Amino acid sequence: MAEYDTAMFDTAIFDIDGTLVDTNYHHALAWFRAFRRHDLTLPVWRLHRAIGMGGDQLVPAVAGDDVERRLGEQLRADWAEEFEPLLGEIQPFACVRELLGDVRRRGFTLVLASSGKAEHVDHYLGLFDGTELAEAWTTSADVERTKPEPDLLQAALEKVAGCSAVLVGDSVWDFEAAARLGVPAYAVRSGGFSDDELRAAGAREVFESPAQLLERLDQTLLAKGASTLGPAGRTDA
C-alpha cells in the first residue's frame, strides 16, 4: 500500500449516507418496497449490498439491464416515495459531530459527500449541524454518474478547490471510486461490509464506527497537528 506524507493532504471528504448517518437499511427497505410495486421481489440482503451505489447504478446491478430500461426511472421515483416516511427514523452515528470538529481543528477543509436528493442531504446535515462544520457538501445535482464512478469525489474536491484529499466511507463503492482518483480512504463498518471486502476495495484501514475513528485519528492520514481553530473551524482568539 502506498505511503503518504500527511502534510500533503488539505481536504477531508466524508461520505454521508451510512458513514455519518444510519441510513443503509432504510434505503434497502425502501428499494425492496419500490420493486414490490412492480411485482419484483428481490432479497433485502442483495439490495443492501448495493446500497452506496446511486440509483442509476443500483437498478441494473440488482435487477438487470432490461428492468432498468423498462422501469428504471419509475423505480427511482417509487423509491423516493417509500423512503420519505422513513426520514424521521434516521439518526446520526455517535460522535459524528466531535469527529468532524476534530478533523477541522487539525487544519483540513471538510467536505461532506452525497449523491442523494438535496432535501434528504439537508435533513441529514441538520441532524448533526453539518452546515456549521463543513465548508461544502454535494447532492445529486452535482453529479451525472454516481458511485462507483468517481464523479462525486471529483465534485467534492472542486467545491473547495481542494488539491489532495482523504476519504472516509462505508461501502465498497466508496473505495472503488476513491481508487479511480488515487484518493486514500478509510472505512467504517456501518455499511455492513466485511473488513476483508472493504480492504480489498481499497480501504487503508477499517474502523468499527465514527467514534473509534475519532479515538484513532492520530493513526491515520487525518493526523495533521491540531490548529488553533475552534469547534466549527473558526479561529479562537
N, C-alpha and C positions, 0 to 999 in steps of 0.2 A: 504494500500500500504506500502511496506517495507520502513523503514527509513535507511539511509546510512550516514556514516561519509565521507564527501567529500575528506578527506585526503587519503582514501583507494584506490582511482582511479588514475591510471597512464597513461591511454590511452584514447583518444577520437577518435571514429570511425564515420566518416561522410559518409553516402550513397552519391553517386554522382548523378546518374540519377534521376531527379525530385526533388532532395533536393538542390543541388548546381547549377545544370544547368537545364534549362527549356526544357525537352525532352519528357515528358509523352504523350503529344498529338501528337507529331511527331511519336512516337512509335505506338500509336494506329492507326494512319492513314496508316502507313507502313504495319501493320498487316492486316488491312482491305483490302488493295490492294493485299497483298500476298494471302489471302484467295480467293479474287475475281478471281485470275488467275486460280483457280480450280472450278469456278462457285459456290463458297460458299460465301454467303452474311451474314455476322454477324453484328449486330448493333454496331456502333462505341462505344456507351456508354458501352456496355458489354465488348468490348475489352479494353477500357480504365480502367475499374475496375480490370482487370487482370494485368495491367502494374505494374511492380515491381517484378512479378514472372520472373524467367528465361524462355526462350523459350521452354525448355524441359518440364516445368510445365504448361506453358500457353496454348499450343495447346490442350492437353487433357482436361484442365479445361474449355475452351470455346467451344470446338468443339467435345469433346468426345474421348474415347479411340480408337474407330475404325478409326477416322480420323488421330489420332496420329500414329497408326500402318501403315496405308496406305500412309500417306502424310507428317508425322511429319518432317523428315529431309529435304524434298523438300520445305515445307512451311518455314522452318527456313532459307533456302538458298534464297528463294524468298523475305522473309522479309528483309534480308541483302541488296539485290539489290534495294528494294523500299526505304529503309532507307537512303542509301548512298547519294542520291541527296538532302536530307533534312538536312544533317550535317551543311551546310553553313548557315542555318537559325537559328541554335541553339545558345542561349546566356546564360551566367551565370545570376543568380538572383542578384539583388542589394545587395551590402555589403558582398558578399561571401568572397572576399579576406580579408576584415577587420575582419570578424568573425573568419576565420581560423587563422589569425595572432594573434588575441587576445587570442584564446584558446592556441596557442603555448606559448605566453608570460606568461600565467598562469601556465606553467610548465607541460603541457600534451604532451605526444608523440602523434602525429597526423597521423592517417591512413585514407586513402580515399578508399572506398569500392565500387566495381562494379563487376558484373559478365558479363559485356559487352566485346565485342571484343577488343583486345589490341589496334588496330588502332583507335577505337572510344574513348576509355579511354584516349589515348594520345591526341586526339583532344580536348576533354573536359578539360583536365588539362591545355592545352595551353591557354584556354580562360581566366583563372584566375591565371596563374603562379603557378599551383598546385604543380609542381615538386619542386619548391623552398620552399614551405610551409610544405609539408608532408614528413614524414620520409619514408613512403612506401605507396603503393596502390596495389589494386588487379585487376585482369581481369578474363575472363573466363578460362584462363589457370590454375588458382589457385584452381578451384573447380570442383567436379564431380556432385554434386547436388546443385541446385540453390534454392533461397528463394521460399517458406517459410522454407525450410530446413536451419539449422544453419551453414552449411559448410563455407559460405562466411565470416561470422563474426569470426569463428574459424581461418580461413586462415589469416584474417586481424591481429588478435592478434599474430599469430605465426610469421608474417612478422617482428614484432618488439620485440618479446619475451615479450609481454605485460602480465601483471598479472590480471588486473581488468579494465574493460572498461565501458565507457558510449557511447551510440549510438545516433546519430541524423539521422532520416529518414523521409520519406514522405508517405509511403504506409502501409497498414495493414500487408503486407507480411514482412516488415522490423521488425515489432514489434512482430509478431508471431515467427520469427526466433530468435529475442533477448530473448524472454521469454523462449525459449527452452534451452538457455545457461545461463539464470539468469542474463542477462545484462540489467541494467536500460536504458530507452530510452526516447527521446523527439521527438516530431513530429513537422514538418512544414506542412502547409495546401496545399502546392503547388502540392501535388499528386492528389488533387481533392476529397479526402475522407472527410467525416464529422468529426467534433470533437468527437462526440459520438462513431463513428466507430473506430477512432484512439485510443481513451481511452480504449474501450472495447478490442482492440487487445493488449493493454499493455503499451501505451504511458503514461508517468507520467504527461506530460503537453503538450499542443498544442499551437504553435505559428503561427502567421499569415504568417511569412516569415523569411528568414535568418536575415534580418535587425532587426526584432522585437526580435529574439533570441539574437542577439548581444546586444541590449539595455538591456535585462533582464538576461544576463548570471549570474549575482550575485544571482539570484533566483533559480539557477539550481545546479546540481552536477558538473557542469563545473566552479564553482565559486572559485576554489582554488586561493590563492593570487597571484597577478601578480609578476613575477620574474624579473630578470634583463636581460631577453632575448630581442633581437631586433626583428624586424618585421618578419624575416624569421627564427627565432629560434636561432640566433647567439648571443653570449654574448656580450653586449655592453661594451666597455672599458670606 
